[in-house]
């Protein structure tokens, strides 16, 4: 009876907190839908990897992973940092009920990104033989990389449209297009292509077809979301092209650092080891990334909310507390599962992947550190701290390159895992310390933060 009373009291307290705090309610509902979409997207992505791994082997997945790096890098260069800027400016224009400026921001961003991405794709096409031979010492991948170049424009447009949807608070739609469709459509294309032929080159072809279709759907969803905005004549700030680019360029460098921070290990594994090692390592990394799916879902809600609360420090700290607590509590059980049975999880992709068990454990530890640090990176980008974010990212990338260069030749994929995990910890420690020193906002999770959030007393330090 006593236990039932405790549970009833806890449920009642949580219900009252949700009713009384719009920020917590928005995070709970929005992050819940975003988490479901991200989980569905990850499921599709892993199913895509599973089909490739079991039918074509680890080497085929390794080749696709290296090609996917080129697509990501090309998309980052094509976006020029505008994907992050669009979230912030669209959120601000929407909050000011300025539908006209929302349209202008999105239209200007697309008008910049689309032709630029075509140019980046063309440059990548011609540079593919050089990249395959000189960077990876695998000249046979030149044709594969050229096919990957064709996916850069639709991939960039897909990301930009999904980010604009986030700024409009259409988080579920954004996550569905960027997470679920981005994997489900290539998977459907792959299944169809495998049924009518063979050859692992069809993996990148399936990705190209699926990404193009997902981009079309994302743009259509964005047009629909803008049409649903109220017709109120708001008087929000104006964001001409000059302002968009001036704000975006620092983020381009920062996003490039994020890319390198996330992919430098795979790039260097590809440079030092064979394609099978790349495939095994990439699957281990993707599984470890399950730990931060909750953080990604929370960030989808937090990014526009941080921009809205920039002038309300007390409200900002409360929302940061909610976000960090949600990410940390959801990440912990996933981390424990991966650490407990890494061989079993990897074995689902095939017996050759079991050799990545140690790497999986090491990377998962770094991912847990990211979850415990909360939305610190998004916080810095959405609150005008992008220059500091850029500097921290640059330092971390240099450290990651140095560690990878030393550890991978000696310890193989386990050395790459150590370099990755150490880099994640370094970034989050420095970023958390910087935010605390400059804004007196605590983003890192502690038991005390859990208690303060539960009691509704997460306040800014004085």
C-alpha positions in Angstrom: 0.0 0.0 0.0 2.8 2.3 0.9 4.6 1.5 -2.4 1.4 2.2 -4.3 1.1 5.6 -2.5 4.6 6.5 -3.5 4.0 5.7 -7.1 0.7 7.5 -7.1 2.4 10.6 -5.5 5.2 10.5 -8.1 2.8 10.3 -11.0 0.7 13.1 -9.6 3.8 15.3 -9.1 4.9 14.7 -12.7 1.4 15.4 -14.0 1.2 18.7 -12.1 4.7 19.6 -13.4 3.6 19.0 -17.0 0.5 21.0 -16.6 2.3 23.9 -14.9 5.4 24.2 -17.0 4.9 24.8 -20.7 8.6 24.2 -21.4 8.7 20.8 -19.8 5.4 19.9 -21.5 6.8 21.0 -24.9 10.0 19.1 -24.4 8.2 15.9 -23.2 5.7 15.8 -26.1 8.1 17.1 -28.8 11.1 15.0 -27.8 8.9 11.9 -27.5 7.8 12.2 -31.1 11.3 13.1 -32.2 12.7 10.1 -30.3 10.2 7.8 -31.9 11.1 9.1 -35.4 14.8 8.9 -34.7 14.4 5.4 -33.4 12.5 4.5 -36.5 15.1 6.1 -38.7 17.9 4.3 -36.9 16.0 1.1 -37.3 15.8 1.7 -41.0 19.5 2.7 -41.2 20.5 -0.5 -39.4 18.3 -2.6 -41.5 19.9 -1.0 -44.6 23.3 -1.9 -43.1 22.1 -5.4 -42.2 21.0 -6.1 -45.7 24.3 -4.9 -47.1 26.4 -6.7 -44.5 24.6 -10.1 -44.8 24.3 -10.1 -48.6 27.6 -8.4 -49.6 29.8 -8.5 -46.6 31.8 -6.1 -44.4 34.0 -4.9 -47.3 31.0 -3.7 -49.3 29.8 -1.8 -46.3 33.2 -0.3 -45.9 33.2 1.0 -49.4 29.8 2.5 -48.9 30.9 4.1 -45.7 33.8 5.8 -47.4 31.5 7.0 -50.2 29.0 8.3 -47.6 31.8 10.4 -46.1 32.2 12.2 -49.4 28.4 12.8 -49.6 28.4 14.3 -46.1 31.4 16.5 -46.7 30.0 17.7 -50.0 26.7 18.5 -48.3 28.4 20.5 -45.5 30.3 22.6 -48.0 27.1 23.1 -50.0 25.1 24.2 -47.0 27.6 26.8 -46.0 26.3 26.7 -42.4 22.9 27.8 -43.5 21.2 24.6 -42.2 21.9 25.8 -38.6 21.1 29.4 -39.3 17.8 28.5 -40.9 16.7 26.8 -37.6 17.4 30.0 -35.6 16.1 32.6 -38.0 13.0 30.7 -39.0 12.2 30.1 -35.3 12.6 33.8 -34.6 10.5 34.9 -37.6 7.8 32.4 -36.7 7.8 33.6 -33.0 7.3 37.1 -34.4 4.4 35.8 -36.5 6.1 37.1 -39.6 5.1 34.6 -42.3 6.6 36.7 -45.1 10.0 36.7 -43.5 9.8 32.9 -42.9 9.3 32.4 -46.6 12.1 34.8 -47.5 14.6 33.1 -45.2 13.8 29.6 -46.6 13.7 30.8 -50.2 17.0 32.7 -49.9 18.7 29.7 -48.3 17.5 27.3 -51.0 18.5 29.7 -53.7 22.0 29.7 -52.4 22.4 26.0 -51.5 20.9 24.4 -54.6 23.3 25.8 -57.3 26.2 25.7 -54.9 25.6 22.0 -54.2 25.6 21.3 -58.0 29.0 22.9 -58.3 30.4 21.0 -55.3 29.0 17.7 -56.9 30.8 18.5 -60.1 34.1 19.2 -58.4 33.8 16.0 -56.4 33.1 14.0 -59.6 36.3 15.2 -61.2 38.3 14.8 -58.0 37.1 11.3 -57.3 40.0 9.4 -58.9 42.5 11.6 -57.0 40.7 11.0 -53.7 40.4 7.3 -54.2 44.1 6.9 -55.1 45.9 9.6 -53.0 43.8 9.7 -49.8 42.7 6.1 -49.4 45.2 4.3 -51.7 42.2 2.5 -53.3 42.0 3.6 -56.9 39.3 1.0 -57.6 36.9 3.2 -55.6 37.0 6.1 -58.1 33.8 5.1 -59.9 32.1 4.5 -56.6 33.0 8.0 -55.4 31.8 9.5 -58.7 28.4 7.9 -58.1 28.4 9.3 -54.6 29.0 12.8 -55.9 25.6 12.7 -57.6 23.9 12.4 -54.2 25.3 15.6 -52.8 22.7 18.1 -54.1 19.6 16.1 -53.0 21.3 15.3 -49.7 22.0 19.0 -49.0 18.5 20.1 -49.9 17.0 17.3 -47.7 19.0 18.5 -44.7 18.1 22.2 -45.3 14.4 21.5 -45.7 14.4 19.3 -42.6 16.2 22.0 -40.5 13.7 24.6 -41.7 10.9 22.4 -40.5 12.6 22.2 -37.1 12.6 26.0 -37.0 8.8 25.9 -37.7 8.4 23.5 -34.8 7.3 20.7 -37.2 9.7 18.4 -35.4 7.9 15.2 -36.1 7.8 15.9 -39.8 11.4 17.1 -39.8 12.6 13.9 -38.1 10.5 11.7 -40.3 12.0 13.2 -43.5 15.6 13.4 -42.3 15.7 10.2 -40.2 13.1 7.7 -41.4 12.7 8.5 -45.1 16.5 9.1 -45.6 17.0 5.4 -44.7 13.7 3.8 -45.7 13.7 4.9 -49.3 17.3 3.9 -50.0 16.5 0.5 -48.3 13.5 0.0 -50.6 15.6 0.9 -53.6 18.4 -1.4 -52.5 15.9 -4.4 -52.1 14.6 -3.7 -55.5 18.0 -3.4 -57.1 19.4 -6.5 -55.4 16.4 -8.5 -56.7 17.3 -7.7 -60.3 21.0 -7.8 -60.2 24.2 -8.1 -58.2 27.3 -6.0 -57.4 27.9 -3.8 -54.4 28.0 -0.7 -56.6 24.2 -0.9 -56.3 24.4 0.2 -52.6 25.5 3.7 -53.6 23.0 3.7 -56.5 20.2 2.8 -54.0 21.3 5.6 -51.7 21.2 8.1 -54.5 17.7 7.2 -55.6 16.4 7.1 -52.1 18.0 10.4 -51.1 16.6 12.2 -54.1 13.1 10.9 -53.3 13.4 11.9 -49.6 14.5 15.4 -50.7 11.4 15.8 -52.8 9.2 14.8 -49.9 11.0 17.1 -47.5 10.6 20.1 -49.7 6.9 19.3 -50.2 6.5 19.0 -46.4 8.2 22.4 -46.0 5.9 24.1 -48.5 2.9 22.6 -46.7 4.2 23.7 -43.2 4.7 27.3 -44.3 1.3 27.4 -45.9 -0.2 26.5 -42.5 1.3 29.5 -40.7 -1.2 32.1 -39.5 -1.6 35.1 -41.8 -0.8 37.6 -38.9 1.3 40.5 -40.1 4.1 40.2 -37.7 6.9 42.8 -37.5 9.9 40.5 -37.0 13.5 41.3 -37.8 14.6 41.1 -41.5 17.3 38.5 -42.6 18.7 39.5 -46.0 21.2 37.4 -47.8 24.1 39.3 -46.3 22.9 38.6 -42.8 22.3 34.9 -43.6 25.8 34.4 -45.0 27.5 36.5 -42.3 25.9 34.4 -39.6 26.4 31.1 -41.5 30.1 31.4 -42.5 31.4 30.9 -39.0 29.1 27.9 -38.6 30.4 26.4 -41.9 33.8 26.1 -40.3 32.2 24.8 -37.1 30.1 22.3 -39.0 33.2 21.2 -40.9 34.8 20.6 -37.6 31.8 18.6 -36.5 32.1 16.5 -39.6 35.8 15.8 -39.1 35.2 15.2 -35.4 32.6 12.6 -36.3 34.3 11.0 -39.3 38.1 11.5 -39.0 38.4 8.1 -37.3 36.6 6.4 -40.2 38.6 8.4 -42.8 41.9 7.4 -41.1 40.8 3.7 -40.7 40.2 3.8 -44.4 43.6 5.3 -45.1 45.5 2.8 -42.9 43.4 -0.4 -43.0 41.4 -2.4 -45.5 37.8 -2.0 -46.5 36.7 -4.8 -44.2 38.1 -3.0 -41.2 36.3 0.1 -42.3 33.0 -1.8 -42.5 33.4 -3.4 -39.0 34.4 -0.2 -37.4 31.6 1.8 -38.9 29.0 -0.7 -37.7 30.5 -0.6 -34.2 30.3 3.2 -34.3 26.7 3.2 -35.5 25.7 0.9 -32.8 27.4 3.0 -30.1 25.6 6.0 -31.5 22.4 4.5 -30.2 23.4 5.9 -26.8 22.9 9.5 -28.1 19.6 9.0 -30.0 17.8 10.5 -27.0 20.1 13.5 -27.0 19.5 14.0 -30.8 15.7 13.9 -30.2 16.0 16.4 -27.3 18.2 18.7 -29.5 15.5 18.8 -32.1 13.2 20.5 -29.6 15.9 22.4 -27.8 17.5 24.2 -30.7 14.6 26.6 -31.5 13.7 26.8 -27.8 17.2 28.0 -26.9 16.9 30.7 -29.5 13.5 31.8 -28.1 14.8 31.9 -24.5 18.0 33.8 -25.1 16.8 36.7 -23.0 15.3 34.7 -20.2 18.2 33.2 -18.3 16.2 31.6 -15.6 13.8 30.0 -18.1 16.8 29.0 -20.2 18.4 27.2 -17.3 15.2 25.3 -16.5 14.8 24.2 -20.0 18.5 23.1 -20.2 17.9 21.1 -17.1 14.9 19.3 -18.5 16.8 18.6 -21.8 19.9 17.2 -20.1 18.0 15.1 -17.6 15.9 13.5 -20.4 18.9 12.7 -22.5 21.0 11.3 -19.7 18.2 9.1 -18.2 17.3 7.6 -21.6 21.0 7.1 -22.6 22.1 5.1 -19.6 20.2 1.8 -20.2 21.2 1.8 -23.9 24.9 2.2 -22.8 24.6 -0.6 -20.3 23.1 -3.0 -22.8 25.8 -2.3 -25.4 28.6 -2.7 -22.8 27.1 -5.9 -21.5 26.6 -7.8 -24.8 28.6 -6.1 -27.6 29.5 -9.4 -29.3 25.9 -10.5 -29.5 24.7 -7.1 -31.0 27.5 -7.0 -33.5 27.0 -10.6 -34.4 23.5 -9.8 -35.8 25.3 -8.3 -38.8 27.5 -11.3 -39.4 30.2 -13.3 -37.7 33.0 -11.1 -39.1 31.6 -8.1 -37.1 32.2 -9.6 -33.7 35.8 -8.5 -33.8 34.5 -4.9 -33.2 33.3 -5.7 -29.6 36.0 -3.9 -27.8 35.7 -0.9 -30.1 32.0 -0.8 -29.5 32.5 -0.6 -25.7 35.0 2.2 -26.0 33.0 4.3 -28.3 29.8 3.8 -26.3 31.6 5.3 -23.3 32.4 8.4 -25.2 28.8 8.6 -26.4 27.6 8.4 -22.8 29.9 11.4 -21.9 28.1 13.4 -24.7 24.7 12.4 -23.3 25.7 13.5 -19.8 27.0 16.8 -21.1 23.6 17.6 -22.5 22.8 19.9 -25.4 25.9 22.0 -24.9 26.9 22.2 -28.6 23.4 23.2 -29.7 23.2 25.7 -26.8 26.4 27.4 -28.0 25.2 27.6 -31.6 21.7 28.9 -30.8 22.8 31.5 -28.2 25.5 33.4 -30.2 28.5 31.4 -29.0 29.2 29.9 -32.4 32.8 31.4 -32.6 33.8 29.7 -29.4 32.1 26.5 -30.5 34.1 26.7 -33.7 37.4 27.1 -31.8 36.7 24.2 -29.4 35.7 22.0 -32.3 39.0 22.9 -34.1 41.1 22.0 -31.1 39.2 18.7 -30.7 39.7 17.8 -34.4 43.4 18.4 -34.2 43.6 16.2 -31.1 41.6 13.5 -32.8 43.8 13.5 -35.9 46.9 13.2 -33.8 45.5 10.4 -31.7 44.2 8.5 -34.7 47.6 8.8 -36.5 49.4 7.3 -33.5 46.9 4.7 -32.4 45.3 3.2 -35.6 48.5 1.8 -37.2 49.4 0.1 -33.8 46.0 -0.9 -32.5 43.7 -1.0 -35.5 40.0 -0.3 -35.0 40.5 -0.3 -31.2 42.9 2.5 -31.5 40.4 4.4 -33.6 37.8 3.9 -30.9 40.1 5.3 -28.2 40.8 8.4 -30.3 37.1 8.9 -30.9 36.0 8.4 -27.3 38.8 10.7 -26.0 37.8 13.4 -28.5 34.2 13.2 -27.4 35.1 13.6 -23.8 37.5 16.5 -24.5 34.9 18.4 -26.5 32.2 18.1 -23.9 34.4 18.9 -20.9 35.7 22.1 -22.6 32.3 23.1 -23.9 30.5 22.6 -20.6 33.2 24.5 -18.8 33.0 27.4 -21.3 29.2 27.7 -21.0 29.4 27.7 -17.3 32.2 30.3 -17.2 30.5 32.7 -19.7 26.7 32.2 -19.1 26.6 30.5 -15.7 24.4 27.8 -17.3 24.9 24.2 -16.2 24.3 21.8 -19.0 26.0 18.7 -17.6 23.9 16.1 -15.8 24.2 15.6 -12.0 22.0 13.9 -9.4 21.4 17.4 -8.0 20.1 18.6 -11.4 17.7 15.6 -11.5 16.3 16.7 -8.1 16.0 20.3 -9.1 14.2 19.5 -12.3 11.9 17.2 -10.4 11.0 19.8 -7.9 10.8 22.6 -10.5 13.6 24.6 -9.0 16.3 24.5 -11.8 17.3 28.1 -11.7 20.2 30.1 -13.1 23.2 30.6 -10.7 23.7 34.1 -9.3 
